[in-house]
Amino acid sequence: MRLAVLGSLPMAAVTAAWASATAGTEVVYATDETPPGTWSAQVTWHGHSQPAQLARVQVGTPFEADAFMLIAPRDESIALTRLYAESMQGKPVLVAPGGFAIVEAIDEVLNTGTSIASPVGQLPGFPITGDVEPGNVRIRAVKRNFPLGQLRHKDSSDLVETFRIWFPDLAASTLAETTLGNMNNILHPPILLVNAARSEAGEDYLFYRQGASSGASQIISGIDDERLDVMRALNQKLVPFTELFKRYYGDQGLVGETIDQMIASVPTLAGARGPKTLEHRYVSEDVIYGLAPMEELAHRLDVATPCLSSLITILSTVCGSNLREAAPSLVDQSALYSTAVV
C-alpha cells in the first residue's frame, strides 16, 4: 500500500514523514512548498528515531498511490481533489481536518457518475503535530484514539483499518462526531476574540499560553455545552472536550480538570503564536466552516445556542463581515443530517 499526502499546511510534511516511519514504506508528498525529489529524514518521538522517506512531487505532477490524505485548507483540498480526481477515483481518501461541507464536496468531485466509489472519511484535526528540522522531523504530539468518520457510513471500521497502516491510533467513529468534534473550531475563535486588540496591533504573543485566559475558557466551555446538546439531539455519544483532551494527550503531559488548565499543560501547544491580524483562518475557516454551520444545525434541531450565537455575532461585528452569510448551507449535507433534521 502506498500513501499520498497532499497539501500545503506545515503539518502535511510532518504527517507524511510520520506515516512513512510508522509503515516503513515510502510516502508520496505532493506540495509546492519544498523542492521535488527524494527526501530522507529521521522521525523523532519520545527519544526514539525511525527513518522516513518521502517522494516529494510538485502539485500537478502525476503519480500513483493506493490511498490519499488531504491536509490543507478546505478550498485547497477541493482543488487538489479536482486536480488528482482521475488518480483518486476508487481509492480511499481521508481529510484532516474535516468539518462541515468538506467531505461532501470532495465526494461530489470523486463519486459523481462513477461506477466504483471512493470511500471518503475525515478526522477532526491533525493526527500528528511536530516540526520539520534539517534531516529530522520532531514529533510534538500524537493524538490517541483519534476518531475517523466516514461519509454515508455509520461504521468506519474498514476505512480505519486501511489507514491504520500509517496511523495506528485511529478509532472508528461517525461523521457527526468528527464534524462537531473539531476542537480548533471551538478553541480558536473565543481565544482570538478575547485577544482581538493584541492581534489587531500585530503584537507577538503566545496564543494558548498567554491568550487562553479563564474568560476565554468560559466561552469555550459554554460553546462545548451547546455542542453536546446538538450531539444529544443527533443521538451521538456525548464526550466533553475535557474528556477529548484526556483521550488525545493523557500520556503526553496533560494535567488539570478545566479547559484553561489543560490548555496550559499540553506541551504541543506551548509555542503556538497568536495571529497578527483578524483576517485569519481562525475566522475564515473555524467560524465560517465550523461554528456558523453548527449554529444552523442546532436551530434545525431546536437546540438553543446563546453562547455560540453571541460569539458569531460579535466576531462578525469586530471583523466587519457577516460570517453567517459566507457559511455553507446544511442543504448540501443531507447525507449526514437528513434522519435527524427532517
Summary of the structure (lengths in Angstrom):
residues: 342
radius of gyration: 19.4
end to end distance: 40.7
largest distance: 53.8
contacts: 1167
relative contact order: 0.11
helix: 44%
strand: 18%
